Amino acid sequence: MSYPDWVNQVNRLVAQMDAALDYDHLVKPWFDVWFGASEIERFTQDALAELDPHDYAPGSLLLVIPAKRNGVDHPAFREPRADSTPWMYLFDILDNSAAPGPDPAFATDRLQRNAELYRKARTVGGSRYPIGALAFTKADWIAHYGAAWPEFRRAKERYDPRHVLNPGPGIF
C-alpha cells in the first residue's frame, strides 16, 4: 500500500460508515486515555469486562494503539505515568449512538461511564487524551497538567490574552 493510501485508510472507513449509518449525525461520546505499558493490559481487561452489549452500536470501535514515548514532543501533551519501557498505549472506546440525531439519555449515560473509567485510569497512572467526551472542571485541568500548569497558563496568556481561542473545554 502506498503511503497516501495508508494515511487515508481511516478517511475511507469513515466515508463507508457515513454512507451506511449516517455516521456524521450519530452521537459520539468517545473515551480516550493513555497508559504506560505496565498498566494497559490490566485496564483493558477490566474496562472490557464492565462493558455490555448496549455499549456497542454499529460503527463503534475499541482501539489500543502503541506509541513510543520519545515520538511525542508536543509541550502540552500529558504522558501517562512512566514505567520501565519506552512504550505507551492509547486506549479508545469509540462508541456511537444507534441512530442519527440527538440522544440525551445516551450521551448522559456515556459521560457517566467515561467519568468512572477516567477515575480508574487516573488511579493507575493513565492520562487523558483530550479528544474524547469527558467533563472536566478547571481543577481537573490543573491536576491534568500538574507541574506543567503554570507554563501552560503563561502560554495561554501570552498567545491568547483575550481568551477567544477554544473556550469550550473550560480550561481557563
N, C-alpha and C positions, 0 to 999 in steps of 0.2 A: 504494500500500500504506500502510495506517495505521502510525503509529509502533509501537504494540504488536505488530502483525503483523510488522513489520520486526525488532523486537527478539527476537521469539520464533521466528524462522525457523530458527535453529540448533537450538532445542529440538525443533522439528518434524522436522528432519533426523535428529537423534539418535534420536527415537522411531521413525522409519521404519527406521533402521539396526538398532535393537534388535529390532524385530519381524522383520526379515528375516534378521539374522545373530546374534541373541543378543548384541548388541554390548556390553551391560553386563558380560558374562562373558569378553570377549576380553582378552588381554594387550596393553597399550598403552604401549610404551616410547617415548614421544614425544621429539622433538628440537626445541628452541625457542631461537633466538638472534636478537638484534637486531643490525642493521648500519646503518652510515651509507650514504647514497645512493651514495657513490663506490665502495663495495665489494659491494653486494648483487647486481648483475648477474653479476660475475665469480664470486662464491662460489656463486650458484645454478647457474650453468653447470657449474662444477667438481663440485659436490655431485651434481647430477643425472647427470653423466657416470659417476660412481662407483657409482650405484645400478643394480641389475639386477632382473629380474622377481620374484625371491624377496622383494624389498623392498616389494612391493605386493600386499597381500591385499585382497579385497573389503572396503570400508569405509575403506581408507587414503586419506589426503588429503595433498596438498602445498599449502602456502599461502605466499603472500608478501603481507603486509599493510602498507600505508604508514601512517605516523602522523607528525604534526607534533611536533617535539621540545618545543615550548612547550605542548603539550597534556598532558604528563605531569609532574605536580608532586609525586608521592609521594617523600618524602625517601629511602626505601630503594631506589628504582628505580635501576638502574645503566644509564645510557645507553651506546650504542656510542661509539666514538671520533668526535669531532666532525669534520665536514667543512664544505664551503662552502655547503651547502644547509640549509634548516630541516627536512628530512625524515629520518626513519629508517624502517627496514623490519624487520618481524618475519618471519623465515624459519622455517617449521614443516614437519617431516616427521611427520605424524600417522598413523603406521602401527600396525597391529594384527596379532595372530596370525590364522591362517586358521580356527582352530576354538576354541570356548569352552574354558575351563579352563586349568590351569597348563601352561606350556610352558617349562621352564627353559632348554633349548637355544636357543629363540627369544629369550628375554629376555637371555641371556648374549651372544648374537651382536649384538643391537641395542644393548646397553650398550657393547660394544666399538666398534661403529660410531659411536655417539654421542660417545664419548670422542675418537675420532680426528677426527670432524667439528668438535668443540669446539676441539681443539688448533689446527686450521686456522683456525677462526673467530676465536679469540683473537689469533692472529698478525696478522690484518688488521684488528684493532680491534673485533671483534664482542664482544657482552656477553651473558651467559646470561640467559634469561628463566626463572626457576626454577619453572616448572610442568612441565617435562619430566623425563625419566629420564636423569640424568647423575650418576654417583658423584662426590662432592666430598669432599675432606678438609678439616679445619679450615684448613690452609694455603691450599687452593684458595679457600675462602670469604674469607679475609683478602685474597688477591690480587684477588678479585672486587670487594670493597668498596673496596679501595685506600685512598686518603686519608680516605674516609668511615668506615673500620673503627672507629676509636676512638669516634666519636659513636654508631655503631650498637651497639657493645658497651655503652656507657654507657646507652643507651636500654633495652637488654635487662636490665641490672642494675637499673635504676630501676623498670621496669614488670613484670618477671618475675624477681625476685631468687631465687626457688627453682627456676628453670628448669623449670617444669612445662609451659609452652606450646611446642608444636611441637618436641619433642626429636629427631624423626626425621632431619632433614637433617644433624645433627652440626655445626651452625654453631659452637656454643659448647662 
